[in-house]
């Protein structure tokens, strides 16, 4: 999933003051909180056993259109064959797609169709205004082949808005009745696809079925907010090797994905650990202040193949503590964005905490990873790296 690189943090996560320090304490096991309000969080039970990246089942058909909605299809006109650069096994490729909007509309749902799900790790759709779309077209023209390489972001200057995404386990995602992501006339989408080439290859011609409502439908606009925490996962017990050294592992991430990836690791430690020496461990968390009041309607968590659990909380350790999302047994193949049982209001000054637990010993159990050398795992864009990302769909105000 997308790396929230420091230079893009404020544009990517409107809910969170991502450019400020993320917490007062070290990124270790969080203190026990008092009983939370019964605010109806999302609790996602895990599968019977830890799953890895699989092709999955075919997407179910879309739900019937709601009043005033229509379908618009976007995607790749011709197949694309990914090739991982810099000796890695992952490629992030961005493609400019055009929904042909002549009037304002609202994106009220999305159904991503991964044509080759065996290699598609995730997809994110960023809305760009007409001027940015022109810049994206120039970036596209300057790159070899269809689209352009875009590790960590859209690869286009200026503010973009995350309006849809897909990860394994997701079918059609419907926004709550009365809400949608604003799509001004002339705006286009950048479709970022993360191709995972660990154990397979091939071409892909993925696309998305957009569910659109008219701009005069009186809908309230939505935004996507992100909360991230660092990864400081040492090699599994009883193993060794060059990449078990943290500095060597960070340098390897930079080699595969660019210097910005190493900077992301540094900044996460600065934000979430006060710049102190990183403390290795299975569980890490980060506290981030809320910049903008609003109401959260949907949530999801994203980690990679070593993820065990993820939790997103508001105001932990206080009488106002609430749980937004709780996934006690994480399954990579079950990452759908799901509605909260009840919408959850947040106020400016509240604190969002995301906590993730990873397990390095899964490396020897999963076919995708067991032939790879042991490594100290930090935040990185690759499927063999890790992330800790809480995703929330919210209405500001």
C-alpha positions as CSV (number, residue, x, y, z in Angstrom):
1,X,0.0,0.0,0.0
2,X,1.0,3.6,-0.4
3,X,4.0,4.9,1.5
4,X,3.1,8.2,3.1
5,X,6.4,9.9,2.4
6,X,7.1,13.0,4.4
7,X,6.8,15.6,1.6
8,X,3.4,14.3,0.7
9,X,2.0,13.6,4.2
10,X,-0.1,16.7,4.6
11,X,-1.7,16.3,1.2
12,X,-2.4,12.6,1.7
13,X,-3.9,12.6,5.1
14,X,-6.3,15.5,5.8
15,X,-7.5,14.1,9.1
16,X,-4.1,13.8,10.6
17,X,-1.4,16.3,11.3
18,X,1.2,13.9,9.8
19,X,4.0,16.5,9.6
20,X,4.0,16.9,13.4
21,X,5.5,14.7,16.0
22,X,3.4,11.6,16.4
23,X,3.6,10.7,20.0
24,X,5.3,11.3,23.3
25,X,6.6,7.9,24.1
26,X,8.7,5.2,22.4
27,X,7.1,2.9,19.8
28,X,6.7,0.0,22.1
29,X,3.7,-1.9,23.5
30,X,1.1,0.7,24.3
31,X,-0.2,1.1,27.9
32,X,-3.5,-0.5,28.7
33,X,-6.4,1.8,28.2
34,X,-9.5,2.2,30.3
35,X,-12.7,0.6,29.0
36,X,-13.6,2.4,25.8
37,X,-17.0,3.9,24.9
38,X,-19.3,1.6,23.2
39,X,-18.8,3.4,19.9
40,X,-19.4,0.4,17.7
41,X,-15.9,-0.1,16.2
42,X,-15.2,-2.4,13.2
43,X,-13.9,-5.8,14.5
44,X,-12.6,-8.0,11.8
45,X,-12.1,-11.6,12.8
46,X,-9.1,-13.3,11.2
47,X,-9.0,-16.5,9.1
48,X,-8.4,-19.9,10.7
49,X,-4.7,-19.7,9.7
50,X,-2.5,-16.9,8.5
51,X,-2.9,-16.4,4.8
52,X,-0.5,-15.1,2.2
53,X,-1.0,-13.3,-1.1
54,X,-3.2,-15.5,-3.3
55,X,-5.1,-14.9,-6.5
56,X,-8.4,-15.1,-4.7
57,X,-11.9,-15.7,-6.0
58,X,-13.6,-13.7,-8.8
59,X,-15.2,-10.5,-7.7
60,X,-18.9,-10.8,-7.0
61,X,-21.3,-8.8,-9.2
62,X,-22.0,-5.2,-8.3
63,X,-24.9,-4.2,-6.1
64,X,-27.9,-2.6,-7.8
65,X,-27.5,1.1,-8.6
66,X,-29.0,3.5,-6.1
67,X,-31.2,6.4,-7.2
68,X,-29.3,8.8,-9.4
69,X,-26.2,6.6,-9.8
70,X,-24.5,5.4,-13.0
71,X,-21.6,3.1,-13.8
72,X,-18.4,4.4,-15.6
73,X,-15.6,2.0,-16.4
74,X,-11.9,3.1,-16.4
75,X,-8.7,1.1,-16.7
76,X,-5.9,-0.1,-19.0
77,X,-6.7,0.0,-22.7
78,X,-3.9,-2.6,-23.4
79,X,-2.2,-5.2,-21.2
80,X,0.9,-4.1,-19.2
81,X,3.7,-6.4,-18.3
82,X,5.4,-5.3,-15.1
83,X,9.1,-5.5,-14.5
84,X,10.6,-4.9,-11.1
85,X,13.4,-2.3,-11.2
86,X,16.7,-2.2,-9.1
87,X,16.9,-5.9,-8.5
88,X,13.7,-6.0,-6.5
89,X,10.5,-8.0,-6.8
90,X,7.9,-5.2,-6.9
91,X,6.9,-2.5,-9.3
92,X,4.6,0.4,-8.5
93,X,3.1,1.6,-11.8
94,X,0.8,4.6,-12.4
95,X,-1.6,5.0,-15.2
96,X,-3.7,8.0,-16.2
97,X,-7.3,7.1,-16.7
98,X,-10.1,9.4,-17.8
99,X,-13.8,9.0,-16.7
100,X,-14.7,11.7,-19.3
101,X,-16.4,14.0,-16.7
102,X,-18.0,17.1,-18.3
103,X,-19.9,18.0,-15.1
104,X,-19.3,17.7,-11.4
105,X,-20.0,14.2,-10.0
106,X,-19.5,12.2,-6.8
107,X,-17.7,8.9,-6.6
108,X,-20.1,6.9,-4.5
109,X,-18.6,3.4,-5.0
110,X,-15.9,1.5,-6.7
111,X,-15.3,-2.1,-7.9
112,X,-11.7,-2.8,-8.9
113,X,-11.3,-5.7,-11.2
114,X,-7.7,-7.1,-11.0
115,X,-7.3,-8.9,-14.3
116,X,-4.3,-10.8,-13.0
117,X,-4.8,-11.0,-9.3
118,X,-1.8,-13.2,-8.8
119,X,0.5,-10.2,-9.3
120,X,-1.7,-7.3,-8.2
121,X,-0.8,-6.5,-4.6
122,X,-3.0,-3.4,-4.3
123,X,-4.4,-0.5,-6.3
124,X,-5.1,3.1,-5.4
125,X,-6.9,5.8,-7.4
126,X,-5.9,9.4,-6.9
127,X,-8.1,12.2,-8.2
128,X,-6.2,14.9,-10.1
129,X,-7.5,18.2,-11.5
130,X,-7.2,19.0,-15.2
131,X,-3.9,20.9,-14.8
132,X,-2.4,18.0,-12.9
133,X,-3.7,15.6,-15.5
134,X,-1.7,17.5,-18.1
135,X,1.4,17.1,-16.0
136,X,0.7,13.4,-15.5
137,X,0.4,13.1,-19.3
138,X,3.9,14.6,-19.7
139,X,5.3,12.2,-17.1
140,X,3.6,9.3,-18.9
141,X,5.0,10.4,-22.3
142,X,8.6,10.7,-20.8
143,X,8.5,7.1,-19.4
144,X,9.1,4.0,-21.4
145,X,6.0,1.8,-22.0
146,X,2.5,2.3,-20.6
147,X,2.4,4.4,-17.5
148,X,5.3,5.4,-15.2
149,X,7.1,4.1,-12.1
150,X,5.7,5.7,-9.0
151,X,7.0,4.1,-5.8
152,X,5.3,5.7,-2.7
153,X,3.0,8.2,-4.5
154,X,1.4,9.2,-7.8
155,X,4.7,10.6,-9.2
156,X,2.9,13.9,-10.1
157,X,3.6,17.3,-8.4
158,X,0.8,18.9,-6.4
159,X,-2.0,17.7,-4.2
160,X,-3.8,14.6,-5.1
161,X,-6.8,13.0,-3.4
162,X,-7.1,9.3,-2.5
163,X,-10.7,8.5,-3.6
164,X,-10.6,4.7,-4.0
165,X,-8.4,1.7,-3.3
166,X,-8.4,-2.1,-3.6
167,X,-6.5,-4.8,-1.6
168,X,-7.0,-8.5,-1.5
169,X,-10.4,-9.5,-0.1
170,X,-12.2,-6.4,-1.3
171,X,-15.1,-6.6,-3.6
172,X,-17.3,-3.6,-4.4
173,X,-16.9,-0.7,-2.0
174,X,-20.0,1.4,-1.4
175,X,-19.9,4.8,0.2
176,X,-22.7,5.5,2.8
177,X,-25.9,6.9,1.5
178,X,-25.7,10.6,1.0
179,X,-21.9,10.7,0.7
180,X,-19.3,10.6,-2.0
181,X,-15.9,11.8,-3.2
182,X,-16.2,15.0,-5.3
183,X,-15.1,14.7,-8.9
184,X,-15.0,18.1,-10.6
185,X,-15.5,18.4,-14.4
186,X,-12.3,17.6,-16.3
187,X,-10.7,15.7,-13.4
188,X,-9.1,12.4,-14.0
189,X,-7.7,9.5,-12.0
190,X,-4.2,8.2,-11.6
191,X,-4.4,4.4,-11.1
192,X,-1.5,3.2,-9.0
193,X,-1.0,-0.6,-9.2
194,X,1.5,-2.4,-7.0
195,X,2.7,-5.5,-8.9
196,X,4.1,-8.3,-6.7
197,X,6.5,-10.4,-8.7
198,X,7.9,-12.5,-5.9
199,X,6.8,-15.9,-7.3
200,X,5.1,-15.2,-10.6
201,X,5.0,-12.9,-13.6
202,X,2.7,-12.0,-16.5
203,X,0.8,-9.2,-17.9
204,X,-2.2,-7.3,-16.5
205,X,-5.1,-5.3,-17.8
206,X,-6.9,-4.2,-14.6
207,X,-9.6,-1.5,-14.3
208,X,-12.3,-0.1,-12.1
209,X,-16.0,0.2,-12.3
210,X,-16.9,3.6,-10.9
211,X,-20.3,4.3,-9.3
212,X,-21.1,8.0,-9.9
213,X,-23.8,10.3,-8.8
214,X,-24.7,13.7,-10.3
215,X,-23.1,16.8,-8.7
216,X,-26.5,18.3,-7.9
217,X,-27.5,15.2,-5.9
218,X,-26.8,17.1,-2.6
219,X,-24.2,14.6,-1.4
220,X,-21.7,15.5,1.4
221,X,-18.0,15.1,0.4
222,X,-15.7,12.5,1.8
223,X,-12.0,12.3,2.3
224,X,-9.5,9.5,3.0
225,X,-7.4,9.8,6.1
226,X,-4.3,7.7,6.9
227,X,-2.5,6.8,10.1
228,X,0.8,5.1,9.9
229,X,3.4,3.6,12.4
230,X,7.0,2.4,12.0
231,X,8.2,-1.1,11.5
232,X,11.2,-2.2,13.5
233,X,11.0,-6.0,13.2
234,X,14.3,-7.9,13.8
235,X,15.2,-11.2,12.1
236,X,13.5,-14.3,13.4
237,X,15.3,-16.0,16.3
238,X,18.1,-18.3,15.4
239,X,18.8,-16.7,12.0
240,X,21.5,-14.3,10.8
241,X,22.8,-12.6,7.7
242,X,23.9,-9.3,6.3
243,X,20.3,-7.9,6.1
244,X,19.7,-8.6,9.8
245,X,21.7,-5.4,10.4
246,X,19.2,-2.5,10.5
247,X,21.4,0.0,8.6
248,X,22.1,-2.6,5.9
249,X,18.3,-3.3,5.6
250,X,17.4,0.4,5.3
251,X,20.1,0.8,2.6
252,X,18.6,-2.1,0.8
253,X,15.1,-0.5,0.9
254,X,16.6,2.7,-0.5
255,X,18.3,0.8,-3.3
256,X,15.1,-0.9,-4.4
257,X,12.7,2.0,-4.0
258,X,14.7,5.2,-3.9
259,X,16.2,7.5,-1.2
260,X,12.8,8.7,-0.2
261,X,12.0,5.3,1.2
262,X,15.0,5.5,3.6
263,X,13.8,9.0,4.6
264,X,10.4,7.6,5.3
265,X,11.9,5.1,7.8
266,X,13.8,8.0,9.4
267,X,10.8,10.3,9.6
268,X,8.5,7.6,11.1
269,X,11.0,7.1,13.9
270,X,11.3,10.9,14.3
271,X,7.5,11.4,14.5
272,X,6.6,8.3,16.5
273,X,9.6,7.7,18.7
274,X,10.7,11.3,19.3
275,X,13.9,10.7,17.3
276,X,15.2,8.3,19.9
277,X,17.1,5.2,19.0
278,X,14.7,2.7,17.3
279,X,13.5,0.0,19.6
280,X,13.2,-3.4,17.8
281,X,10.2,-5.5,18.5
282,X,7.1,-7.2,17.1
283,X,4.7,-4.5,18.1
284,X,4.9,-0.8,17.2
285,X,2.5,2.1,17.5
286,X,2.2,5.8,16.7
287,X,0.1,8.5,18.1
288,X,-1.0,11.3,15.7
289,X,-3.1,14.4,16.5
290,X,-6.3,15.1,14.6
291,X,-6.0,18.2,12.5
292,X,-9.6,18.4,11.3
293,X,-12.9,17.5,13.0
294,X,-15.2,15.1,11.2
295,X,-17.0,11.8,11.3
296,X,-15.4,8.5,10.4
297,X,-17.7,6.1,8.4
298,X,-15.4,3.3,7.1
299,X,-12.1,1.8,8.1
300,X,-9.5,-0.8,7.0
301,X,-6.0,-1.8,8.0
302,X,-3.1,-2.6,5.8
303,X,0.0,-4.7,6.5
304,X,1.9,-7.2,4.4
305,X,2.6,-10.9,4.8
306,X,4.2,-10.7,8.2
307,X,1.3,-8.9,9.8
308,X,-0.5,-10.5,12.8
309,X,-2.8,-7.8,14.1
310,X,-3.7,-4.1,13.6
311,X,-5.8,-1.7,15.7
312,X,-6.8,1.9,15.3
313,X,-7.9,3.8,18.4
314,X,-9.0,7.3,19.4
315,X,-7.7,9.0,22.5
316,X,-6.2,5.8,24.0
317,X,-5.6,5.7,27.7
318,X,-8.1,8.5,28.4
319,X,-11.8,8.5,29.4
320,X,-12.6,9.3,25.8
321,X,-11.0,6.2,24.4
322,X,-12.7,4.5,21.5
323,X,-11.8,1.8,19.1
324,X,-12.2,2.5,15.4
325,X,-10.8,-0.7,14.0
326,X,-9.7,-4.0,15.6
327,X,-8.3,-6.8,13.5
328,X,-6.9,-9.3,16.1
329,X,-6.0,-12.0,13.5
330,X,-4.9,-10.2,10.4
331,X,-5.3,-11.9,7.0
332,X,-3.6,-10.4,4.0
333,X,-6.3,-11.8,1.8
334,X,-9.1,-10.0,3.7
335,X,-8.5,-6.3,3.6
336,X,-11.8,-4.9,2.6
337,X,-12.8,-1.3,3.6
338,X,-15.8,-1.9,5.9
339,X,-18.4,0.4,7.4
340,X,-18.3,1.2,11.1
341,X,-21.4,-0.1,12.9
342,X,-22.0,3.5,14.0
343,X,-20.3,6.6,12.6
344,X,-17.6,7.9,14.9
345,X,-17.1,11.7,15.5
346,X,-13.6,13.0,16.0
347,X,-12.6,16.5,17.2
348,X,-9.6,18.6,16.4
349,X,-7.0,17.8,19.0
350,X,-8.1,14.1,19.4
351,X,-5.3,11.5,19.1
352,X,-5.4,8.6,16.7
353,X,-3.2,5.6,17.5
354,X,-2.4,2.8,15.1
355,X,-0.8,-0.3,16.5
356,X,0.6,-3.2,14.5
357,X,2.1,-6.6,15.5
358,X,4.2,-8.4,13.0
359,X,5.8,-11.9,13.2
360,X,9.1,-12.6,11.5
361,X,8.7,-16.3,12.0
362,X,6.0,-16.3,9.4
363,X,8.8,-15.8,6.8
364,X,9.6,-19.6,7.1
365,X,5.9,-20.6,6.7
366,X,4.7,-18.6,3.7
367,X,5.7,-19.8,0.2
368,X,6.2,-16.3,-1.0
369,X,8.9,-15.5,1.6
370,X,10.5,-18.7,2.8
371,X,13.2,-18.7,0.1
372,X,14.2,-15.1,0.8
373,X,17.1,-14.3,3.2
374,X,16.3,-13.2,6.7
375,X,16.2,-9.5,7.2
376,X,15.5,-6.7,9.7
377,X,12.2,-5.4,8.4
378,X,11.4,-1.7,8.2
379,X,8.7,0.3,6.4
380,X,9.0,-0.4,2.7
381,X,7.0,-0.6,-0.5
382,X,7.7,-4.2,-1.3
383,X,5.6,-7.2,-0.5
384,X,8.5,-8.7,1.3
385,X,8.8,-5.5,3.4
386,X,6.1,-4.3,5.8
387,X,3.7,-1.5,6.5
388,X,1.4,-0.4,9.3
389,X,-1.4,1.7,7.9
390,X,-4.9,2.6,9.2
391,X,-7.2,3.8,6.4
392,X,-10.3,5.8,7.3
393,X,-13.0,7.3,5.1
394,X,-14.5,10.4,6.8
395,X,-16.6,13.5,6.2
396,X,-15.0,16.7,7.5
397,X,-16.8,19.2,9.7
